Amino acid sequence: MILWALVTLILFSALLLGLAAFGPLRGTPSARPLSWMAMLQAVLAAVLVGARLTGMA
């Protein structure tokens, strides 16, 4: 149960970072690191979900 809450928080954070990178911060130097961080968080959440579904977590 706690893992799903963590995954939900990670995905929500990735969504907010992605919206900031492609919204109000578009064209600024900080947009690229924010989009990379959002992508990294989405991949981390996918790995956690995959580990949970395969029984590794």
PANUTOR-439595 format. One record per residue (C-alpha): x, y, z. Coordinates in nm, 2 decimals. Each point is the difference from the previous one (the first is absolute). Last residue first. Layout:
# residues N
xx;yy;zz
X;Y;Z
...
This chain:
# residues 57
xx;yy;zz
0.91;-0.54;-0.41
0.12;-0.28;-0.23
-0.34;-0.15;-0.05
-0.03;0.06;-0.38
-0.27;0.26;0.05
0.19;0.18;0.27
0.32;0.01;-0.20
-0.19;0.13;-0.30
-0.17;0.27;0.20
0.33;0.11;0.15
0.17;0.00;-0.34
-0.29;0.20;-0.15
0.03;0.26;0.29
0.37;0.03;-0.07
-0.06;0.05;-0.37
-0.26;0.28;0.08
0.25;0.16;0.24
0.28;0.00;-0.26
-0.23;0.15;-0.26
-0.10;0.28;0.25
0.36;0.06;0.08
0.09;0.02;-0.37
-0.28;0.25;-0.05
0.11;0.21;0.29
0.37;-0.01;-0.12
-0.12;0.13;-0.35
-0.23;0.27;0.13
0.26;0.17;0.22
0.17;0.19;-0.28
-0.33;0.18;-0.09
-0.19;-0.06;-0.32
-0.30;-0.16;0.17
-0.01;0.08;0.37
-0.37;0.09;0.00
-0.12;-0.32;-0.17
0.22;-0.27;-0.13
0.24;-0.02;0.29
-0.26;0.09;0.26
-0.25;-0.26;-0.13
0.28;-0.26;0.00
0.10;0.08;0.35
-0.36;-0.02;0.12
-0.06;-0.33;-0.17
0.33;-0.15;0.13
-0.11;0.11;0.36
-0.34;-0.17;-0.05
0.18;-0.31;-0.13
0.23;-0.01;0.30
-0.28;0.06;0.24
-0.21;-0.28;-0.16
0.30;-0.24;0.01
0.05;0.07;0.37
-0.37;-0.06;0.07
0.02;-0.32;-0.19
0.30;-0.11;0.20
-0.17;0.08;0.33
-0.28;-0.24;-0.09
